[in-house]
Amino acid sequence: MKIIVPMAGRGSRLRPHTLTVPKPLIPVAGQPIVHQLVKDIAKIL
């Protein structure tokens, strides 16, 4: 199975955090958002 996860946009609501770091790479609870997302998808599959 292949999964496409859209991660587009400027992240303007997360400024000033997104001025230097892309939105998917912003750490939340010590891990980048995309890391947690991939981990959760792997649990389902």
TORNULO-176598 format. One record per residue (C-alpha): x, y, z. Coordinates in steps of 0.25 Angstrom, whole numbers, padded with zeros to 4 digits. Layout:
N
atom c1: X	c2: Y	c3: Z $
...
end
This chain:
45
atom c1: 0000	c2: 0000	c3: 0000 $
atom c1: 0005	c2: 0014	c3: -0003 $
atom c1: 0001	c2: 0026	c3: 0005 $
atom c1: 0002	c2: 0041	c3: 0001 $
atom c1: 0002	c2: 0051	c3: 0012 $
atom c1: 0001	c2: 0065	c3: 0007 $
atom c1: 0010	c2: 0075	c3: 0014 $
atom c1: 0009	c2: 0088	c3: 0007 $
atom c1: 0006	c2: 0102	c3: 0011 $
atom c1: 0014	c2: 0113	c3: 0017 $
atom c1: 0011	c2: 0110	c3: 0031 $
atom c1: 0008	c2: 0124	c3: 0034 $
atom c1: 0000	c2: 0121	c3: 0046 $
atom c1: 0012	c2: 0114	c3: 0053 $
atom c1: 0021	c2: 0126	c3: 0051 $
atom c1: 0031	c2: 0130	c3: 0056 $
atom c1: 0035	c2: 0115	c3: 0057 $
atom c1: 0033	c2: 0113	c3: 0042 $
atom c1: 0042	c2: 0124	c3: 0037 $
atom c1: 0054	c2: 0115	c3: 0038 $
atom c1: 0049	c2: 0101	c3: 0039 $
atom c1: 0038	c2: 0094	c3: 0029 $
atom c1: 0025	c2: 0091	c3: 0036 $
atom c1: 0027	c2: 0076	c3: 0036 $
atom c1: 0040	c2: 0077	c3: 0043 $
atom c1: 0035	c2: 0085	c3: 0055 $
atom c1: 0038	c2: 0077	c3: 0068 $
atom c1: 0026	c2: 0074	c3: 0076 $
atom c1: 0028	c2: 0066	c3: 0089 $
atom c1: 0043	c2: 0065	c3: 0085 $
atom c1: 0040	c2: 0059	c3: 0071 $
atom c1: 0037	c2: 0065	c3: 0057 $
atom c1: 0023	c2: 0065	c3: 0053 $
atom c1: 0026	c2: 0056	c3: 0041 $
atom c1: 0033	c2: 0046	c3: 0050 $
atom c1: 0021	c2: 0044	c3: 0058 $
atom c1: 0011	c2: 0043	c3: 0046 $
atom c1: 0020	c2: 0032	c3: 0039 $
atom c1: 0021	c2: 0025	c3: 0052 $
atom c1: 0005	c2: 0025	c3: 0054 $
atom c1: 0003	c2: 0021	c3: 0040 $
atom c1: 0013	c2: 0009	c3: 0041 $
atom c1: 0005	c2: 0004	c3: 0053 $
atom c1: -0008	c2: 0004	c3: 0045 $
atom c1: -0001	c2: -0004	c3: 0034 $
end
